[in-house]
């Protein structure tokens, strides 16, 4: 459907020359081509935005350790509770950064106190 709109708007603009007299067709053509260019620009802006959902959104997200039970770490990231593992020892309350995703388990790295990592995604 999207392709029909992107191809259809310029064709609609050209059809103005078939159905309208020339003094009306030219301004109509200019307005429709201008609208098409604005729509293309808006769509390209949206295509360049970073991922907001899925695994891609988890990359480099910040969180906090909620608990450690038998070697399984529970971390709170993006308002969700995840199972995770880390190379270093973690304690409840430690701040962590997601460095990878393995299936449904996150790989995290401890953020050292005083590190300038920011706090987005580290609620709870």
NORBELNOR-V965289 format. One record per run of one state. SS is the DSSP state (h for helix, s for strand, l for the rest). FROM is the first residue (numbers start at 0). LEN is the number of residues. If there is no record, write none. Layout:
ss->SS from->FROM len->LEN
ss->SS from->FROM len->LEN
This chain:
ss->l from->0 len->1
ss->h from->1 len->18
ss->l from->19 len->2
ss->h from->21 len->26
ss->l from->47 len->7
ss->h from->54 len->4
ss->l from->58 len->3
ss->s from->61 len->8
ss->l from->69 len->2
ss->s from->71 len->6
ss->l from->77 len->2
ss->s from->79 len->6
ss->l from->85 len->9
ss->s from->94 len->8
ss->l from->102 len->2
ss->s from->104 len->6
ss->l from->110 len->14
